[in-house]
Amino acid sequence: MPAVKNVSVDQAWELLEAGALLLDVREASEWALGHSPQALHIPLGDVPDHLDDLEKDRPIVCVCRSGGRSSRAGQFLIDQGFDVVNLDGGMTAWAEQNKPLVADGGEPTIG
């Protein structure tokens, strides 16, 4: 199986605009602090239980705080037959590039 490929924030943004899914695999407490408004939240440990919630014919951009957990999730999903890339630098890089962030309450942060 191929290894998960890292993409920049700009590359991820282009993929999302073309219809890719942004899959945020951070924990619920991290998600609540700040996340992309278009992201789907499935914590890393829950990904194997939610394969039916993902479309195999839709590219996926995995993201976590800095890129480590999402790389593991991405590799797992590739092994299951999904088309996945990993956002290099994670939500930290996303926020640094001033991409949209929302929070469950208050001003969004990445923690």
N, C-alpha and C positions, 0 to 999 in steps of 0.2 A: 504494500500500500504506500502511496505517496505521503510524504511528511506535510504537516500543515504549514502553509505559507503565511508569513507575516506581511501585512500591508500597512501603509501609512494612513494617517487620518484622512488625507485628501483622497487616497485610493479607496478607502472604505466609504467615504462620502459619495464618490462616483458610483460605487456598487449599490449603495442604498438608494440613490436616485434612480438607478436602473431597475429597482425592484427587489434587491436582496433584503434579507431579514437581519436585523441587528439583534443578536442573542446575548443578553447580559447574564453572566453566570455568577455574579457576586452574591453574597449573603443578603438576606432581607434588610438587615440594618444598614448595609452599604447602599443598597438600592433606595431606601427611604431618604437618605441624605441628598442624593442627586443622581439622575439618570437621564438618558436620552428619551424624549417624549415618544419616539417611534420604536423603542426597544421592547422586546419580549423578555420577561424575567423568569428564568429557571435557574435556581442555584445549582452550582456544579454537582453536588451530591445527588441532585434530583434528575439530572439530565437523562440517565438511562431509563427512568420511569416515564419520560415524556417524549419518547421518539415518535409516537403517533401524533403528537401536536406539531411536528415539524414536517415540512414538505420536501421530499427528496428532489423535486425538480426546481426548487427555489434556492439560489445561493444563500449562504449564511455567513455573516461576519460575527465571530465570537469576540466578546469583550469582557474584561474584568477590571480590576483597579489598575494593574500595571502590565498585564499580558501573560503572566505565568499560568494562572488557572484556566484562562480562556484557551491557551495553547493546548493544555491537556484535554479540555472539552472538545476542541476542534479536532484533535487527533482521534479521539474516541468516535466522533461523528463521521469523520472520513472513513474510519474502519467499518462503520455501519452503512456506508454507501452515500453519504451526503457530500455536497459540494461546499467546502468550508475554507475560510481564511481567518486568520487571527489579527486583531487590531494591535499592532505594535505600540507599546506604551499605554495601552488600555484607556480607561476613562480619564486618567491623569493627562495623557496626551490630547484626548478629545477636548477636555476643558481648556487646556493651554492653547488650543487652536480656535477657541471661542465658538465651538459647536453648541447647538441647543441643549440646555439642561433644565430639568424640572425637579422638584422635590415634593415629597408627600406633605410637607409643611415647612414654611419658611424659605429662606434663601438657599438655593441648591449649592452643595459643595461635594467634593469627592472624598473628603475625610482624610 
